[in-house]
Amino acid sequence: MKACTVCKMISDKDHCPSCGSPTSDNWSGLLIITDPEDSDIAKELNITIPGEYCLRVR
């Protein structure tokens, strides 16, 4: 799995399916957002699309 270097969405592609930025293998911390509208964490991290995200990516 790889994480986007910009929006931190996790996928298995070389470019993020959400924003098109490059992805990296070097990430840590898994965050699963199912309902971004009711999630305080999603609001704080500016996440608007449900999915898997990382907390840190390099």
C-alpha positions in Angstrom: 0.0 0.0 0.0 1.1 3.6 -0.7 0.0 6.9 0.6 -0.5 10.2 -1.2 2.1 12.8 -0.4 -0.5 15.6 -0.5 -3.9 14.4 0.8 -2.6 11.2 2.6 -5.2 8.9 1.1 -4.0 5.3 1.0 -4.2 3.3 -2.2 -2.1 0.7 -4.2 -1.5 3.1 -7.2 1.5 5.2 -8.1 -0.7 8.3 -8.2 -3.5 9.2 -5.8 -7.0 8.4 -7.2 -8.3 11.4 -5.3 -5.9 14.3 -6.2 -3.5 12.8 -8.7 -0.4 13.5 -6.7 2.5 10.9 -6.4 2.3 8.3 -3.7 5.0 7.0 -1.3 5.7 3.7 0.4 7.1 5.5 3.5 4.1 6.2 5.7 2.8 5.4 9.2 -0.5 5.6 11.1 -3.7 4.2 9.7 -6.9 6.3 9.9 -10.2 5.0 8.5 -12.8 7.6 7.9 -16.3 6.3 7.2 -18.4 9.5 7.7 -16.2 12.6 7.2 -19.2 15.0 7.9 -19.6 13.8 11.4 -16.0 13.1 12.3 -14.1 15.7 14.3 -10.8 14.2 13.2 -11.7 14.3 9.5 -12.7 18.0 9.9 -9.4 18.8 11.7 -7.4 17.1 8.9 -9.6 18.5 6.1 -10.8 15.1 4.9 -14.0 15.2 2.9 -13.9 11.8 1.1 -14.5 8.5 3.1 -11.5 6.1 2.9 -8.2 5.0 4.4 -5.7 7.7 5.3 -2.3 7.8 6.9 -1.2 10.2 9.7 2.4 10.7 8.4 3.9 10.3 4.9 7.4 11.1 3.7 
